[in-house]
Amino acid sequence: MSDAVTSFLRRVKAKGRRRAGTVRITALGRQRVFRAYDLGEDTVIVEDAIRNFLSERPSVLIAQKGALRRGSRGFVMTVASGNHSVSAFPLLDGRFWKLSSLPPKRRGAVLSEEIVCANVVGGRIELSQRDVPTPRLVKVDSWLLEKGLFPLDAVVLIERNMQTLEHYRSLGQDWRVKPLAWTEKEMRVALAASRRRIASSITYYHSVRGIHFLSYSDFRAFADLACTDLEAFIAALHELVGIFEGNSVSLMRLHRHRGHHEVELFGLQRGASAESVVPRLESLAEDIALGRASQLSIVQRINEICGLFEHLLSRPELADDTSRVFTEMMYMYITGEVYAVVGDVCTPAFDDRRTALPGATFAGDRILFHPGADARTRMLMENLKDLLSKDERVEYANVYELRGENEYAAIGKGSTREIAYKTNRRPLERALVEKALAHATRGYAGYMLSRVEGFKALGVALGTYRILRRPSGQSGRLVDFYIRSRCEGEPLDAIPAYHFCRIDDSDSEDEAVVVELAQLMGDAAAQNMAMKKFDPATGSPIFGVGKEIYEFAYDISRRRRMPRSVSICSIRGSLGWKDLSRTDANFAALCSFYLRHYAKALSAFAADHTVPMETLADRFLAGFAARTEAMEWRRAVMRDKFMEFRPGLPEMYGFDAKWRFAMWALERQKAELAQISGLFRSLLARKAQ
């Protein structure tokens, strides 16, 4: 994408009417000159030579003029190097062309609730909501776009306020909200992009809330300057604890958000910095200013302060910027996600492993694609029309890329996408998952669909699948792919912890929830075995790895949310058991293989909960038996139809033989439930030893 900010600044100077005079202010240790340009009723105030600082995340402020001076119309926007206070103080106190007439006591509230803070990052504008209500943020965003100041893909929202998220989702623009990272690599990239200086040589991690977090490693680098460059050290110390024009306190004491200050030492318990470290830095700065400290004493004292900082760290790993603990925790702070976590435990929420992609706006029968929407997304949007009933129309749709635990493809290059949409005939969103077929060989689409429909007929809880065709990449070569309905619920390891809590005591586990889930695990295992799922690459039955989706629903008898059902979200690996001989030995080997993996999964589940293993095993086997009996009953009632099912696929897939073996094995699965139960319990007992 081209540099939208540079284009904007060029257009402002070329087409704007320049206001008379300049405003000169001293901020963060240097003098700055500002000029103002009117674009109709709107005013843009720009620091001279700002283009020299575009790579340093310049600060932007945007507000309606009426919030600053009653009766004024239009918007005002400032662009300056350094932090937001550089422009905020002269804007609020009227030094910027008397655009504000606010009394001093009102300025703090207006700054936090009326003015949208932003930064220039990579040629785009990143809007930070902070405490600004969603309607005001939306007005600012609309002004930037509707006035043609910036293209749609050049204005990014970097906060995750739920009301704001819902607003942009309802526009089909969820992709404009900056996505959270999923992999450690992505988090490190985000941390590197957040690095910023204020005025001195110190580099901080700059958060979406405007807080400059100073890590121990960066503090150590600052302390080392006392030996190598005393002048730079003193300038950096003044930045931390000195008082700049417009402030009554230093940046380390200037409150910013939720008890954090403009500059905050990272990794310390709340208040520890202000009580222990900041006073020592202030004392050192005072002694230096009064000439009471030699360079040797400065070095000794800053090393002592550095040691205190390290001692006060809540976790020793936070002293290392390269550690995973540091990466995950700092990422939560710079994205603001930490403020959404209840309690002191940091558990990053990574967007359910999905990232929004550019999509489209639906306007009646027209589809208006957004910048960056690729051919794959366009085909998905077009296919929505085929799913609608008469007089039904799409109100909005968002496209997401879904990524697995070990999928590291670049954004937009992953194998799986989801489209979430709402129509005028449905009160709730629906979602479809789109994915390329595992193989491009002739007839594979039919092989996959035959397995899906065959097992669904038996009662396996698979979704609805449709085979479609679309152009692939720049070549335009047609390839088969499929769309399936999204299974409602969560994989076992992603079920929120609060689902397990008692209603009357959130610190205790509700045993009923745990045992119901164990029964659904048995239900899923019965389906897994009936499908003969097997992955030759890993030698596993693809069980307990996120392909079973557990749905919770309100239980009126218990008056709480309880596990209700389990679905199988993937057909991959079905009919994968290689030995198709209908012998006792093969069935025994089959049972041993599958039950060993099921026992491992149940043991891992039991380790996370307090319910005795014996109880969980009973319920697991009850679920296994119930689903097995239901599937076998269907097979027996329509035996001829299942045995005669021959979809006419290429011989290389061997479907007919595999299907007949699966029907035989399902009958044996039902007939030998007692033996299966005994073997499963013995496997659990071995794991307990």
TAPETA-V489098 format. One line per field, one symbol per residue. ss: DSSP state (H for helix, E for strand, - for the rest). phi: phi as a letter, one per 40 degrees, with the letter a starting at -180 (. if undefined). A space follows every 50 residues. Layout:
BEGIN
ss=???
phi=???
END
This chain:
BEGIN
ss=---HHHHHHHHHHHH-EE----EEEEE--EEEEEEEEEE--EEEEEE--H HHHHHH--EEEEEEHHH-------EEEEEE----HHHHHHHH-------- ---HHHHHHHHHH--EEEEEE--EEEEE-----HHHHHHHHHHHHH---- -HHHEEE----HHHHHHHHH---HHHE------HHHHHHHHHHHEEE--- --EEEE-----EEE-HHHHHHHHHHHHH-HHHHHHHHHHHH--------- ----EEE--EE-EEE--E---HHHHHHHHHHHHHHHHHH-----HHHHHH HHHHHHHHHHHHE--HHHH----HHHHHHHHHHHH-HHHH---------- HHHEEEE--EEEE--EEEE-----HHHHHHHHHHHHH------EEEEEEE EE-------------EEEEEEEE------EEEEEEE-------HHHHHHH HHHHHHHH------EEEEEEEE----EEEEEEEEE----EEHHH--HHHH E-------E-HHHHHHHHHHHHHHHHHHHHH---E----E-------EEE EEEEE----EEEEEEEEE---------------HHHHHHHHHHHHHHHHH HHHHHHH-----HHHHHHHHHHHHHHHHHHHHHHHHH-HHHHH------- HHH-HHHHHHHHHHHHHHHHH-HHHHHHHHHHHHHHHH-
phi=.cccccccccccccbcccccgbbbbbafgacbbbbbbcbgccbbbbcdgc ccbccbfdcbbbaccccbadgcbgbbbbbacgcccdcccccccgccffcb bccdccccccccbbbccabcbfgbbbcbcfbccddccccccccccccgca cdcbbbbbbbdcccdccccccgbdcccdcccbcccccccccccccabcac ccbbcccccgcccbccccccccccccccacccccccccccbcbcdgbbbc ccbccbafgcbdbbccgccdgccccbcddcccccccccccgbbccccccc ccccccccdcccdcaccccbccccdcdccccccccgccccccgcccbdbb fffbbcbdbabcbgccbbccdgcccccccdcccddccccdgcbccaabbb bcbcdbcbccdgbccbbbbbabbcbbcbcbbbbbacccbccdgcdccccc cdcccccchcccccbbcbbacbfccgccbcabbbcccchbcdcbcdcccc ccccaccbccdcccccccccccdccccccccfcabccbgbcfbgbgcbbb bbacbccbfacbcbabbbcacdgcfccccbccbccccccccccccccccc ccccccccbbcdddcccdcdcccccccccccccccccbdccccccbcgcd cccfcdccccccccccccdccbdcccccccccccccccc
END
